[in-house]
């Protein structure tokens, strides 16, 4: 289905409420409560932010500071790879890497703000065509906790009602596998065989006894290195090894077992030596490498604020190739919609639950979100840790005698996420051609309700459960949507426009999706729930609306905001036309002056002879400098004053022609270097 909309403004209000009611889930199993825990170096409280509320314009109204991105790197979406050398020369930078699959490249520069400003310069826009430019954001491993330790001398026989569930030696502590009923899945013959799960995290210790034979070739994007199968790649710490064990530790009666012990783990090192995030540029290249080397699931126990178009394009590349993406909601306790990658459309966002001795409940730290999908065990989760001689050895790990392996307890949505990633692999083994939205619906439909009754922002549909494997593959309930935003003439495809879908899915869930138009003017919503939505289009982002990005518009008055309603049942594409109204009124003219309107992208100039003191320029589309001139040299310094009425806002303009000159740039408070953006006139 394809349609074209020329939308008009209308009053819009929205109040997002979750469906709330109560339930209890009781599971008879005795487990030790590890009361002593310490926070690891992965804790970064910058992620503990509050949501901005139910704002119709969902365009990232967060304050982005220099601490949130690398000061010396810039990500550029390019039109033509041949221009990369020119871009590097313009910003006095060095090309770090290019990602041709999404037409993006990153550069090392002296100062990112300066580089973005250069790319906005009048002459530079004419020299090279770029699709977008953005900082390289910093992100973090989702804050977690590691248990103080465990003595393998503990006598399990003192717990009289205990029976070994998995036949592993540390089975007593594998409460998460009991919670989801994993043995019933294994008994049906599903263990994830044939499925590759990419662990985007710190590296993974493939020499661990429980992971030997489970780790395939991986990738270290910051070095451009392929990691041989079965080797230790635990750069950055123990986190990735712990995640990998929860997904795929083998069934051998020793140590632990993963949700899907037949899976092969592909380590993608996004948190390298020292545990530092490699950046959205290298992360995007790692995502694409994983997709092109056979990964069917991407497990992401990390995230952070800052909407990255390059990162979004990389995850869209994965979704378009049928890859399922699972991501942690975060541990900030609040309800949030700014954690990425968790809040990109099409991602399965995961919350954490804990076992309280007689029931399961939502973990206190687990972040909520309007689009949280399901929850999974995430408190006191025991799993594999790097060996003592390995790169990422963690002194808080303990060793068991059965196999000499090291293990540890961690808590966080980081630990819930691999439970879901492993479970997704089981579903893909049964339904190898399933679309990502179909897998998500299987998870949600089979989940067991927890906390407030019904779907809610803290638990989603509830705890993942083995009964999902008994469900048939849904043939409706998901779709892809492309929103193309263009000028009034359909010629200029506009990037950096915020697009939101807010409404009710066909499954009855209150849903809220957000994306920005990419460098081709398209906002992609891949593998989302079908349903009835208010479509809200606003932007492009002005300086008042975001920081750190190259600007299509400088002023709030240049942004356009439109609303309509859409009913989504099948894959669809919609084109939305922006338009502008602009008039300039001069305080006084003689009748022989001219207005020069320079299109900075196309290197063309529209000349208008002023026969009166008011001129309508609503027909213009593009980014312009507005200049005023006389036919002859002025004999004395002359001030020019005018008012531009732009989309209903009056803005004072001024210029100054020195004696012996003819032309001046008209500017407002942003100064002579700030262009004006128009979108044309709708007939």
N, C-alpha and C positions, 0 to 999 in steps of 0.2 A: 504494500500500500504506500503510495506517495501522494502527498498533498502540499499545497503552497498556501501559506497564511500571510495576509497583510493585516497585522493586528492593531487594535486601538486600545488605549488605556481604559481601565475600569477599576473601580474601587475593589480592593482585595484584602480580606482579613483571614487569618488562619490560627487555629488553636489546636496544636497536636496533643492528643490525649491517648494514653494507652488503655487497653481493655484490662481491667483489674478484677480478679476474684481469687479466692484462696484454695489451696490444696496441700495435701501432705503425701510424701512418698516414704514408705518405711522399708528398710532393708535390714534383715537380722544378720549382722556381722560385727564381731568385736575387733577393734583396731586400736593400736597404741596411738595416743595423741602426743606428737612431738612438740612439747611446750616451749622448747628453747630454740630460737632461730636467730640468725643474724642476717643483715642486709649485705648483699654482695656489691661489688663495684659496678654492676649493671644498673643499680638504682640511679635514676636521674629524675628529680622531682619537677623538672620543667614540663613533664607530661601531665602533671596534676593541675589542669586548668578547668575552668567551668565552661559549660556551653553558653552560647550567646542567646539562647531562648528561641522562641518561635518567631523568627524574623522572616517576613516574606522574601526579602532579598537575601538568599543564603550564600552570599559571595565572600565568605571567609573574612569576616570583620575582625579578625584577630590582629593584634599588633605584632608584626614580625620584626625582630631586632637582629643586629649583626651577630648575636650569639647563636641564632637559629640557622645560619648558613655559613659556608666556608668563605672567608674574606678574600680569597685569592683564586676563585674558580667561577666560571660562568658557563651556563648551558645554553646553547643556541640551536634552535630548530632552523635548518637551512633549506633553501629551495633547490640549490644545485651544488653538488659536491665540489665542483670546480671553483666555487667561491670561498672555500675554507681557507686557502692561503690569504686571500684578500681580507677576510674577517680577522684572521690572526694579525695581519699587518695593521689593520685599523685600530684594534684594541691593544696593540703592542703585547700580544700574548703568544703563548705556545700551545699548539694543538696537543691535547692529552689523549683523546680517543674520539673516534667517530662510530656512530651506530647507524649504518645505512638503512636497516630495516624500519626505523622510525624517523629517518632523516634528522638526526640530532648529533651534536658534537660538543665536547667540552674543551675549554681552554684554561690554561693557567695564566692569570693576569696579576698585575700589581695590586689592583683594588677593584672589587666587583662592581661597586657603585659607579666608579668612573667608567668602567667598560660598558655598563648598561647605558650610561649617559651618552657615550660616544656613538653607540649603535642607534641612538635616537637623533643624532645630528642630521641637519638638513642635507648636507653634501654626502654624508655617509649612507643615508637611506637610498640615495641615488646610485651609489657605487655597488652595493650588494643588497640582494633581497633576502631577508630573514623572515621566518615564519613566526618566531617568538624568541625571546631571550629571558632567562630567569637565573636566580642564584642556584647554587648547588646546596640543597638543604642538608642539615645534620639530622639524624634520627637515632633512636636508641633501641637496644634490646629492651623489651618490655620489663619494667622493674620486677624483680623477683626476690625470693628469699631462699637461702640454702640452710637446711637443717644443721644444727650444731654438730651432729655426728651420730653414730650408731655403733653399738658393740655387737659383734657377731657372736658374742657369748650369751646373748639373751636366750633364755629358755622358753621356746614357744609353747612347750607342753603345759605351761602354767595356765594357759588360756584354754580351758577344758572344752569349749564348744567349737574350737577351731578345726576346720578341715581344709586340706590343701585343694585349691580351686584350679590352679594352672599347672601343678606338678613342678613348679620352679622352686628353688631353695629360698628365695625371698618372697614367695607367694603371699605370706602373711600380710605384707605391706602393699600388695597390689590391689588395693581397694577399688581403684578406678576401673579395673577390668571387670570386677564383679558388678559395679554400678551400671555398666552398660550391657551386661549379659553376654560378654564376648564368647564364652564357650559354646553357646548355641549357634553362633555364626561359624566358628571353627568346625563344629560337628556337622554343619551342612556342606563342608568342603571348601569354605572360603577363607583364605589366609593372605590374600593380596598378591599371589604369584602372578608374575608377568607385568606388574605395575611398578613404575618408577616414581618415587616421591623425591622432589628436590627440597632439601632443607636449606633455606636461605637464612643464614645465621652466622655464628662463628663456625669454624671448621669442625670436622668430625674425626674422632680417633678411630680409624678403621682397624687398629690393632687390638682393640678391646676384645676379650674372649667372647662376649655376647654379640659383637658386631662383626666378627671375622666372617667373611663370605657374604656380608650384607651390604657392603659399601662399594659402589661402582665408581667409575671415573667421574671426577667433579671439576670444578673451575674456581680459580682465584682471580677475579676480575681486576683487582688493583695491580696485579703483576702480569696479567695476561697469560697465566700459567694454567695448563691442564693438570689435574691432580690424579695420579695413578690410582687405580682401584685398590682397595684394601689397605691403603697407607694412612698414616697419621697426618691429618690436616687441621688439627685443633688450634689453629691460629686464632687468637682473640679470646681463648678461654674455654670453659667447660660447658657452656650453655648449649651449643649445637650438638654435642655428644649426648647430652641428657635428652634433648628433643628427639634425636635419632633413635635412641633406645626405646622411648615410649612408642614410636611408630613401628620399629622393625627389629627389636632385639629377638634373637632366634629362640626357638623352643628346644632346649636341650637339658632341662631339669636343673640347670645351674644359673644362679643369679635371677634375672628378670626375663620377661618376655614382652614383646611389643604387641600392639593392637593387631598389626598385620605382619606376622613374622615371615611371610613369603615375599614381602616387598624388597626392592632394591633401593637404597638411599643414594641420592646424588648430592654431595655436599657443594654448596655454592657459598663461598666465603664473603659475606657482606660486612662482617665485623672482624677486622683483621688484627694484626699484632697490637697488643694493648687493649683490645676490645673496642676500638674506635670504628665508627661507621665509615665505609669507604666513600659515601656520597651517592646522591641519586643518579649521577652519571654512570659510575661503575656498577651500581645496583641494576640499572636498566640493562646494561650490557650483560650482566650475569643472568637476569631473567630471560633474556632472549637466547642466550647460550643454552640454558636449561631446556627451553621449549624446543630448540632445534636439535637437541641431543636426546630427545625422547621422554622428557618428564611429562607425566600426566597430571600430577598434583604439585602445587607450590605451597610449601608450609612456611608461614611467616609469623614468627613470634617476636615481632619488632614493630616499630612505627614512630610517628611523631607528627607535629603540626607542620603546616606549610604545604600548600597544594602545588605539586610539581607536574607540569604537563608532560615532561619526558618520562617520568615514572608512570604516569597514567597511560601514556601511549604504549609503554612496555607491557604493562599488565593487560591492556586491551589487545595487544598482539597475542598474548597467551590465551585470553578468552576466545579470540577469533579462531585460534587453532584448537579449540576444544579442551583446553587445560583448565582444571578446577583450581581455584585460588582460595586458600584458607588463611585467615589472619586474626591475630589477637586483638580484642577490644581495648586492652589496656588495664592498668591497675590504679587508676586515679580516683576510684570510688564514685565519681560524678557521672552524670549522663553527658555524653560528648558526641559530636558529629564532625570533629576536626582531626581525628586520628587516622593517618594514612600509613599503609594501604588499606586498613580495615574498612574505611568508608567510601572507597571507590565503588561505583556500581558494579554488580556482578560478583563481588567478593563475599565469601561465607565468613561472616564476622562471629567470633566466638567469645563467650563469657565463661567464667569459672565457677564451679560448685565445690563444696566441701562436705565431708561426712561427719556428722555430729553424734554418732553412736546409735541413734535410733531413727535418724532421718537424714536426707540430703537437703542442703540449703545453698542459696547463692553466697559465694564467698564475699566477705565484707569488703575486700579491696577491689572486686571486679567492677570495671566500668560498665555503665549502661550505654545504649545507643538506640536511636530510632530504628536502625536497621540491623540490630544484633539478631543473628539467625538462630543459633542453638548454643547450649552450654555443655560443658564436659568437666570431668574431674580436674581440679587444679590446685589442691592444697595437700602438702606433704606427699608429693608424688616421688616415688623412688625410681631411679633409672640409672643408666650407665654414665660413668664419668671417665675422663681421660686417665690412662694408666700413669703410674708414677714417673716413668721415663718419657712421657709424651709431652708435646709442646704446651698443651693446655692444662697440665696437671693442676688440680685444685686440692690444696692441703686439707680442706674440709671433707673430702671424700673418705670412705672407709673401704677396706678390702675384705673380701670373703675368701675362705680357704678352698671352697669347692672348685673354683677355676682361676683364682688369683686375680679376679677382676675388681675394679674399683667402681663404687656406686655412691650415690648421694640423694638426698631429699631436696626437692625444690618446690616452691609455691608460686603461683601466678597464672594469668591467662596465657603466659608462655607455655605452661605445662598442659593447659586445657587444649590449646591449639593442636599439638601433635596427636592427641587422642582423636580429634576430628579428622585430621589429615590421614591417619591410618585407617579410620573407618571409611573415609571416602575411597581409599584404595580397594577396600573390600567390595564396595558398591560397584566400582569400575570393573572389578574382576567379573562380577555378575553381568554388568551392562557396559561392555567395553566401548560402545559407540554412544553412550549417553552424553547429552549436552550438559554443560555446567549447571544450568538452572534446573535440569531434571534431577541431578544429584542433590542439589540443595533442597528441592522439594521432598525427595525421599527422606533426607535427614529430618526435615521439619515435620513431615507427616507422621513419622515413626517416633518422634521425641516424646518423652514422658514429662508432663507438666510439672512445674516446680515453682515455689514462691507464690506470688500473686496468681490467682487462677486465670488461665488464658495467656495469650501472647502479651508479653510485656518487654520493656526496654532493658531490664536487668538479666532476664533469663532467655529471652527470645521465645521460641516454641517449647523450650525445656531441655532436658538431658537427652543426649543421643542414646539410642537404644537399639538392641539387636533386631527388634521387630521391623526396622526399616528394610532389612534384607528380605523380608517376606512380602514386601509390597511390589506391585507391578509398576513399571516405568510410566510416569504420567505423560500423556500426549498433548496436554495443554496446561497453561498456567505460567508460561515464560515467553519472553520475546526479546528482540533486539530493536533499538530505536536510535536513529540518527537524526539529530536536529542541526540543520544547516542554517546559519545566520548570514544574511547577505544584505547589501545596501538596497536602496529602492529599485535599482535597475538590474539587480542580480549579478553584477559584475565583480564586486568586491566581496570576497568571503572573509568575514570579520572574526579575528581570533580574540581570546580573552574575554568572551562574553559568558556570564554566569547563567547556567540553565538548571532549574530545579523542577522536579516532579514531586508533587505532594498530594496524596489522596489515599485511596483504598485499593489494595490488590484484589484480584478475583478470589483469593483465598480468605478474604475478610480482614487482612492486616492493614493497619494504618502504616503507610509507607512514605518514605522521604528519600529521594535520590538527588545527588548533586554532581554536576560536572561542568567543566568550562569548554568552550569551543577551542579546538586545537589550532595549529598553524594553518589548517585548510578551512577554518571556519565551521568545523563540525564538532558538536558535542556528542560523544558516543555513550550510549547506555546499553551495554551488552549483557545478555542473560539476566535481565531484570524480571520482576513479577509483572505479568499482565494485569490490567486493572483500569480503574477510572482515576485520572489525575488532573489536577490543576497544573498547567505548564506555565512556568514563570521564567521569563527571559529578561536579563538585566545586565547592562554594561555597554561597552567594554569597561573594565576596571579603570577608574581614574586614580589620581594620586591620593584623593581623599579616601578611597576605598581599599587600597592595598599599598604595601610598601615592598620595595625590592625588585619589582618587575619593570621591564621596559614598557612604556606606556603607548597605548593606542590613542587614549584621550587623557588630557590633563585635568579637566574640570568636571565636577559632578553634573553640571548643566548639560554636558555633552553625552552623558550616559542616557540610554534609552531603556525603558522598562515596559514590558507588555505582558499580558496574561490571556490565557484561553483555557479551555478544558479539552482533554483528549481521552478517548477510550481506546486502550491498547489491547488487542487480542492476538495479532500476528506481527511479524517483523514489519517495521514501518520506517519511513523517512519523511521528514517534514521540513520545508523551507520557510523560514520566517524572514520577512522583509523589514528592515529598519528604515526610517526616514527622519528628516530633520526639518525644522523651520528656523530660518535665520534671516534677519534684516539688520542693516547697519544704517544708523541715522547720524549725520554729521551736524555739529552745532551751527556751522555756516560754510557755504561754498560759493564760488563765483560762477560755476557752471562750465568751466573748462578743465576741471580736474579729472583724474582717472584713478580707478581702483585696480590694483594688480593682485590677482589671486594665484599664488604659486603652488601647484601640486607637487609636493616634495618627493613623492614616490615615482611619479611619471615624468618629472622634469618638464612639465608644461605650465604655461601661464595663461590664465583667462583675464582679459582686459575689459573693463567696463567703464565707459565714459559716463561721468556723473552729470546728468541733466537736472537732477534735483538733489536735495540733501538727504534723500532716503533711497536705499537700494535693497532689493530682495535677492538674496543669494541662496535660497533654499534648494535650488536645482543642483548645487555642487555636491559631489560625493568624493571623499578622500581626506587626506591630511594636507592642510594648507597653511601657508603664511600669508597674512593679509597686509598689503602695502598700499600706501597712498602717495600720489605724485602729481606734480604740476607739469605742464608741457614745457615750461622754460625754467631756467635756473632762478631760484629765489634770491633776492638781493639782501635779505636780512634773515636772521634766525626766526623760524616760524613754528609755533606749536599747533598741533592738530588734535582736536578732541571730538570724540564720537561715542555712541552707545550701540553695542550689538545686542539685539534681542534674540537670544538663542534658546529655542525650545521653551519659551515663556519666561526666561530669566534675563534681566537687564544687566549687562556687564559694561563698565566704563572702559573705553579705549583711549589711548593717547599715543602721540608720536611727536618727533622733533626733527624738523628739516633745518640743517645748518645752512648758512649763507653760502651760495655757490653750488648747492645741490638741488635735486629735484624730487627725491623719493625718500620715504621713511617707512619703517615697519610699524604697524599699529599693534600695540601690546596692552595686556592687562597686568594684574599683579604678578603673574608668572614670568613676565619679562619677554624680551625680544626673541628668545630661543624656543619659546613654547608655541607649538603649532596649534591649529584649530582643526577639529574633526567634524565632518559633515557626512550624512548618509544619503543625501538626495531627496527628491520630492516625489511622493506617491501621486500618480495621476488619478 
